[in-house]
Amino acid sequence: MKFRWTWCLPLVASMTLAACGTTSGGGASKPGPTGSAGDAASLTAYHWKLQQAYTPAGNEDQSWFLGSSQAPIELDFVDQRVVVKNLCNVISSAYTVEGQRINLQRGMSTLRACNDNQLMMLEQKVARILPTAKQWNVQLGGSSTEQPRLTLQFIDGTRWQLNGKPTAQTQYGGAPERIFLEVGPERKACSAGAGRHQCLQVREIRYGDNGVKTYTGQWENFYSEIEGYKHETGVSNVLRINRFKRQNVPADASSYVYVLDMVVSSAIADKRK
């Protein structure tokens, strides 16, 4: 196997909290949800995807988006850290909230190389502005069809509006079980339910408290899918997975839901073997 890149490497962007300001973002927001205001716990209950951005003058700003082929910036608030996804690297920063104020501390980043210059420039732009966030507001949906909205305002008056999608923990309730799965480079034909499918090949991995691998299971068909994971043929991955127990199991469905938490490492299969 040839290793391509490895995650879990801290530190790229060192982000310093800027001084507080009182600049107003200006500009009228697009119509939002009709529900009540959310509290700090609502930040952690959703995945927040950027929908609109506004300049300090209040004009809509498309420079935070790279087009339909690139997923928009996503924020997750987990374990008192805000995690920024859908860039070249994942940026994370510790945060605290005091009422409607939000403060971000010095951040970290993974160290993945990226050949997309536009994406790298956007990542650097996000890394610069993220520590200057000063104010937040969540407006919950008034019905099941309305997505909640998070508004973030930055010191220079820039504003982001992000729509929320419930996290797996919000959807399924309770804390997940954390497991590690190695996913093989190729899918294989398998029988699942009423027909034939192409199943991921997985084996369980366990680690000790010191991070040393203590167990490697046998390869087997994986009849479910892993939320948030997109398999690339020819590449094997070690994944950190959050496994949730379903409360009401649909017919012919697994009693568990598997949600990607982190890609620990990736390797390209050696085709000469």
C-alpha positions as CSV (number, residue, x, y, z in Angstrom):
1,M,0.0,0.0,0.0
2,K,1.2,3.5,-0.7
3,F,0.2,6.1,1.8
4,R,-1.2,9.2,0.4
5,W,-1.9,11.4,3.4
6,T,-2.7,11.1,7.1
7,W,-5.1,13.0,9.2
8,C,-5.0,14.0,12.8
9,L,-2.0,16.3,12.4
10,P,-2.5,19.5,14.3
11,L,-1.7,23.0,13.6
12,V,-1.4,25.1,10.5
13,A,-3.3,28.2,10.9
14,S,-2.6,30.1,14.1
15,M,-5.6,32.3,14.7
16,T,-5.6,35.1,17.2
17,L,-8.7,36.6,18.6
18,A,-9.2,40.2,17.4
19,A,-10.3,43.1,19.5
20,C,-14.0,43.6,19.9
21,G,-15.8,46.0,17.7
22,T,-19.3,47.4,17.3
23,T,-19.6,47.6,13.5
24,S,-23.1,46.8,12.2
25,G,-23.4,44.5,9.1
26,G,-26.2,46.5,7.5
27,G,-28.3,45.1,4.7
28,A,-31.6,43.2,4.8
29,S,-31.5,39.4,5.4
30,K,-33.6,37.1,3.2
31,P,-36.8,35.9,5.0
32,G,-35.9,33.5,7.7
33,P,-37.5,30.8,9.9
34,T,-40.6,31.7,11.9
35,G,-39.8,29.8,15.1
36,S,-38.4,30.9,18.4
37,A,-34.8,32.0,19.2
38,G,-32.4,29.1,19.9
39,D,-30.1,28.9,22.9
40,A,-26.4,27.9,23.0
41,A,-27.3,24.2,22.9
42,S,-28.9,24.7,19.5
43,L,-25.5,25.5,18.1
44,T,-24.4,21.9,18.8
45,A,-27.7,20.3,17.6
46,Y,-27.2,21.1,13.9
47,H,-24.7,21.0,11.0
48,W,-24.6,24.6,9.7
49,K,-24.1,25.2,6.0
50,L,-23.4,28.6,4.6
51,Q,-26.3,29.9,2.5
52,Q,-25.7,33.6,2.2
53,A,-22.9,36.0,3.0
54,Y,-22.9,39.8,3.2
55,T,-20.2,42.4,3.0
56,P,-19.8,45.1,5.7
57,A,-21.8,47.4,3.5
58,G,-24.7,44.9,3.4
59,N,-24.3,43.6,-0.1
60,E,-24.5,39.9,-0.9
61,D,-21.0,38.5,-1.2
62,Q,-20.5,35.4,-3.4
63,S,-16.7,35.3,-2.8
64,W,-17.4,32.7,0.0
65,F,-18.7,30.2,-2.5
66,L,-16.9,28.4,-5.2
67,G,-19.8,27.3,-7.3
68,S,-22.2,24.3,-7.5
69,S,-19.4,21.7,-7.8
70,Q,-18.0,22.6,-4.4
71,A,-20.0,22.0,-1.2
72,P,-20.5,25.2,0.9
73,I,-18.6,25.9,4.1
74,E,-20.0,23.9,7.0
75,L,-19.7,24.6,10.7
76,D,-20.1,22.0,13.4
77,F,-20.0,22.9,17.1
78,V,-18.7,19.9,19.0
79,D,-17.1,19.6,22.4
80,Q,-16.7,23.3,22.8
81,R,-14.9,23.5,19.4
82,V,-16.2,24.9,16.1
83,V,-15.1,22.7,13.2
84,V,-15.0,24.1,9.7
85,K,-15.5,21.6,6.9
86,N,-15.6,21.5,3.1
87,L,-12.3,23.3,2.6
88,C,-9.1,21.7,1.6
89,N,-8.3,21.1,5.3
90,V,-10.5,21.0,8.4
91,I,-10.1,24.0,10.7
92,S,-11.1,23.9,14.3
93,S,-11.1,26.4,17.1
94,A,-12.2,26.4,20.7
95,Y,-15.1,28.7,21.4
96,T,-17.2,30.2,24.2
97,V,-20.5,32.0,24.2
98,E,-21.7,34.7,26.6
99,G,-25.2,35.6,25.7
100,Q,-25.2,36.5,22.0
101,R,-21.4,37.1,22.0
102,I,-19.1,34.4,20.7
103,N,-15.3,34.2,21.2
104,L,-12.9,32.0,19.3
105,Q,-9.5,31.0,20.5
106,R,-6.3,30.1,18.6
107,G,-7.2,27.4,16.0
108,M,-5.7,24.3,14.4
109,S,-5.9,22.7,11.0
110,T,-5.1,19.4,9.4
111,L,-2.1,19.4,7.0
112,R,-3.5,17.9,3.8
113,A,-2.1,19.1,0.5
114,C,-4.5,20.5,-2.0
115,N,-4.1,21.1,-5.7
116,D,-7.1,23.5,-5.9
117,N,-5.7,27.0,-5.5
118,Q,-9.2,28.6,-5.2
119,L,-10.1,26.3,-2.4
120,M,-6.8,27.0,-0.7
121,M,-7.4,30.7,-1.0
122,L,-10.9,30.3,0.5
123,E,-9.5,28.3,3.3
124,Q,-7.0,31.0,4.1
125,K,-9.7,33.6,4.0
126,V,-11.9,31.6,6.4
127,A,-8.9,31.1,8.8
128,R,-8.4,34.9,8.9
129,I,-12.0,35.8,9.6
130,L,-13.1,33.0,11.9
131,P,-11.4,34.4,15.0
132,T,-13.1,37.7,14.5
133,A,-16.6,36.4,15.0
134,K,-18.3,38.5,17.6
135,Q,-22.0,37.8,17.6
136,W,-24.3,34.8,16.9
137,N,-28.1,34.3,16.7
138,V,-30.1,31.1,16.0
139,Q,-33.7,31.3,14.7
140,L,-35.4,27.9,15.0
141,G,-37.9,26.7,12.4
142,G,-41.5,27.1,13.2
143,S,-42.4,23.8,11.4
144,S,-40.7,20.5,10.4
145,T,-40.2,22.0,6.9
146,E,-38.3,25.1,8.0
147,Q,-34.6,24.8,8.6
148,P,-33.2,26.8,11.5
149,R,-30.8,29.6,10.7
150,L,-27.6,30.7,12.3
151,T,-26.4,34.2,11.8
152,L,-22.7,35.0,12.5
153,Q,-21.5,38.5,12.5
154,F,-17.8,39.4,12.4
155,I,-16.0,42.5,13.8
156,D,-15.6,44.1,10.3
157,G,-19.4,43.8,9.7
158,T,-19.3,40.8,7.5
159,R,-22.3,38.5,8.1
160,W,-22.8,34.8,7.4
161,Q,-26.2,33.1,7.3
162,L,-26.1,29.3,7.7
163,N,-29.0,26.8,7.5
164,G,-29.1,23.9,10.0
165,K,-29.5,20.2,9.4
166,P,-29.9,18.1,12.6
167,T,-26.9,16.1,13.7
168,A,-27.1,12.4,14.1
169,Q,-27.2,12.7,17.8
170,T,-30.2,15.1,17.5
171,Q,-31.9,12.7,15.0
172,Y,-31.3,9.5,16.9
173,G,-30.9,10.6,20.5
174,G,-28.4,9.5,23.0
175,A,-24.6,9.4,22.8
176,P,-23.0,7.2,20.1
177,E,-20.7,4.3,20.5
178,R,-17.3,5.2,18.9
179,I,-15.7,2.5,16.7
180,F,-12.9,2.3,14.1
181,L,-13.4,0.6,10.8
182,E,-10.9,0.0,8.0
183,V,-12.6,0.2,4.6
184,G,-11.0,-1.8,1.8
185,P,-10.2,-0.3,-1.6
186,E,-12.8,-2.2,-3.6
187,R,-16.5,-2.9,-3.2
188,K,-17.7,-6.5,-3.8
189,A,-20.9,-8.0,-4.9
190,C,-23.2,-9.1,-2.0
191,S,-26.8,-10.1,-1.3
192,A,-28.7,-7.5,0.7
193,G,-32.4,-7.6,1.1
194,A,-34.2,-8.1,-2.2
195,G,-31.3,-7.8,-4.6
196,R,-27.6,-7.8,-5.3
197,H,-25.5,-4.9,-4.2
198,Q,-21.9,-3.7,-4.1
199,C,-20.9,-3.8,-0.5
200,L,-18.0,-2.0,1.2
201,Q,-15.4,-4.4,2.6
202,V,-14.6,-3.5,6.2
203,R,-12.8,-4.8,9.3
204,E,-12.9,-3.6,12.8
205,I,-9.8,-2.0,14.4
206,R,-9.3,-1.4,18.1
207,Y,-6.7,0.8,19.8
208,G,-5.4,1.0,23.3
209,D,-5.4,4.1,25.4
210,N,-1.9,4.8,24.2
211,G,-3.0,4.8,20.5
212,V,-1.4,1.5,19.7
213,K,-3.4,-0.9,17.6
214,T,-4.5,-3.9,19.7
215,Y,-6.9,-5.8,17.4
216,T,-7.7,-6.2,13.7
217,G,-10.8,-8.1,12.7
218,Q,-11.6,-10.1,9.6
219,W,-12.8,-8.6,6.4
220,E,-16.5,-8.8,5.9
221,N,-19.3,-7.3,3.8
222,F,-20.8,-4.0,5.1
223,Y,-24.4,-4.0,4.3
224,S,-25.1,-0.4,5.5
225,E,-23.7,2.9,4.3
226,I,-21.7,5.4,6.4
227,E,-23.2,8.8,6.5
228,G,-20.7,11.5,5.5
229,Y,-18.3,9.0,3.8
230,K,-17.8,8.9,0.1
231,H,-15.8,5.9,-1.0
232,E,-13.1,6.3,-3.7
233,T,-12.3,3.1,-5.6
234,G,-8.7,2.0,-5.1
235,V,-8.3,3.8,-1.8
236,S,-8.5,2.2,1.6
237,N,-9.4,4.3,4.7
238,V,-9.3,3.9,8.4
239,L,-12.4,5.7,9.7
240,R,-13.5,6.8,13.2
241,I,-17.2,6.1,13.3
242,N,-20.0,7.2,15.6
243,R,-22.5,4.3,15.8
244,F,-26.1,5.1,16.9
245,K,-28.7,2.6,17.9
246,R,-32.0,3.2,16.0
247,Q,-35.1,3.7,18.1
248,N,-37.5,2.5,15.4
249,V,-35.8,0.1,12.9
250,P,-37.3,0.2,9.3
251,A,-37.9,-3.1,7.6
252,D,-34.8,-4.6,6.1
253,A,-32.6,-1.9,7.7
254,S,-29.8,-2.2,10.1
255,S,-30.5,-1.6,13.8
256,Y,-27.5,0.8,13.8
257,V,-26.7,4.1,12.0
258,Y,-23.1,4.7,11.1
259,V,-21.9,8.3,10.9
260,L,-18.4,9.3,9.8
261,D,-16.6,11.2,12.6
262,M,-13.1,11.4,11.1
263,V,-10.9,9.9,8.4
264,V,-7.9,8.7,10.4
265,S,-5.7,7.7,7.4
266,S,-5.9,6.9,3.7
267,A,-3.7,4.7,1.5
268,I,-3.7,4.0,-2.3
269,A,-3.8,0.2,-3.1
270,D,-0.8,-1.1,-4.9
271,K,-2.1,-2.4,-8.2
272,R,1.0,-4.5,-8.9
273,K,-0.1,-7.0,-6.2
